Amino acid sequence: MFFNFGIILIALILFILFSAIKILPEYERGVVFTLGRFTGVKGPGLILLIPFIQKMIKVDLRVVVMDVPTQDVISRDNVSVQVNAVVYFRVVDPDKAIIEVEHYYDAVSQLAQTTLRSVLGQHDLDDMLAERDKLNADIQAILDKHSDAWGIKVANVEIKHVDLDESMIRAIARQAEAERSRRAKVIHAEGEMQAAQNLQEAARTLSEQPQAIQLRYLQTLVDIAGEHNSTIVFPLPMDLIKPLMEAAGKGNDL
């Protein structure tokens, strides 16, 4: 019987020792409560606790990568999209993360979901697709502000996907095609205007030199003759034959 009592006593001592000695790695801290009251943050390394009087809750200080579930968002221009994101945060005040909020991970997750819907709902679809960096910064600033009371530091927020339904994708494709067609027409119109301006300038230059017009007609005849056409119908301007007619008229007078 004495032997059994000794075994029980040794087991009790070992249990007390295991309960009193804690070892925390470099990335963890222990929030210690004595008789229910917060008495400090300990770690890393060897921690000694008073069994049955002190209690320690471990807190991980490493960066947490949290995937925000897909959220249904209605943009400011009444377009329904599905958006998901990822949030990078870490605990900077272990005591606040334990005392101020029940489950800080769930709290940050819910806050991220509501903030994502709220911020994106204030922007048009074009902003969601083209200005992600600005939206990421806005969401990160709001999350960091509200989670500061929990001892949480939100380092970064990244919007991963903005998913549209098939009808909206087709509408965007038609809009992009119409935009490309509009640009092509504008470029063509600008080209026609520049060509007209150049022709106007060329006509003004030729009008100042009648001989230049005659040389141009002759050059055109040479170009057409080189195409091996059997019959050429070419309008002959009066300015070109007027000197010939005047010379013929003087010959008849003689």
Residue pairs with C-beta under 8 A, 6 or more apart in sequence:
16 51
19 49
19 51
19 52
20 48
20 49
20 50
20 51
21 46
21 47
21 48
21 49
22 30
22 46
22 47
22 48
22 49
22 56
23 45
23 46
23 47
24 30
24 42
24 43
24 44
24 45
24 47
24 58
25 44
26 44
27 44
27 60
27 61
27 62
28 43
28 44
28 58
28 59
28 60
28 61
29 41
29 42
29 43
29 44
29 58
29 59
29 61
29 94
30 41
30 42
30 43
30 47
30 56
30 57
30 58
30 59
30 94
31 38
31 41
31 56
31 57
31 58
31 59
31 94
31 95
31 98
31 99
32 38
32 39
32 40
32 41
32 42
32 47
32 49
32 54
32 55
32 56
33 39
33 54
33 55
33 56
33 57
34 50
34 53
34 54
35 53
38 95
38 99
39 54
41 94
41 95
42 56
47 56
49 55
49 56
57 98
59 91
59 94
59 97
59 98
60 91
61 90
61 91
61 92
61 94
62 90
63 88
63 89
63 90
63 155
64 88
64 89
64 90
64 105
65 86
65 87
65 88
66 86
66 87
66 88
66 89
66 105
66 108
66 109
66 112
67 84
67 86
68 84
68 85
68 86
68 87
68 109
68 112
68 113
68 116
69 84
69 113
70 82
70 83
70 84
70 161
70 163
71 82
71 83
71 84
71 113
71 116
71 117
72 80
72 81
72 82
72 117
73 80
73 81
73 82
73 83
73 116
73 117
73 120
73 121
74 80
74 81
74 121
75 81
75 120
75 121
75 123
75 124
75 125
75 128
76 121
76 122
76 123
76 124
77 124
77 125
79 124
79 125
79 164
79 168
80 165
80 168
81 120
81 125
81 128
81 162
81 163
81 164
81 168
82 161
82 162
82 163
83 116
83 120
83 128
83 159
83 161
83 162
83 163
84 159
84 160
84 161
85 112
85 116
85 139
85 157
85 158
85 159
85 160
86 157
86 158
86 160
87 108
87 112
87 143
87 154
87 156
87 157
88 154
88 155
88 156
88 157
88 158
89 108
89 143
89 147
89 152
89 153
89 154
89 155
90 152
90 153
90 155
91 97
91 104
91 151
91 152
91 153
92 151
92 152
92 153
93 151
94 151
95 151
96 149
96 150
96 151
97 104
97 150
97 151
97 152
98 104
100 149
100 150
100 151
101 107
101 150
104 150
104 151
104 152
107 147
107 150
108 143
108 147
108 150
108 152
108 154
111 143
111 146
111 147
112 139
112 143
112 157
115 139
115 142
115 143
115 146
116 139
116 159
119 135
119 138
119 139
119 142
120 128
120 135
123 131
123 135
127 134
127 135
128 135
128 159
128 162
129 162
132 159
135 159
136 156
136 157
136 158
136 159
139 157
139 159
140 154
140 155
140 156
140 157
143 154
143 157
144 153
144 154
147 153
147 154
164 172
205 212
206 212
206 213
206 216
207 213
210 239
213 237
213 239
213 240
214 239
214 240
217 236
217 237
217 240
220 234
221 232
221 234
224 232
224 234
225 232
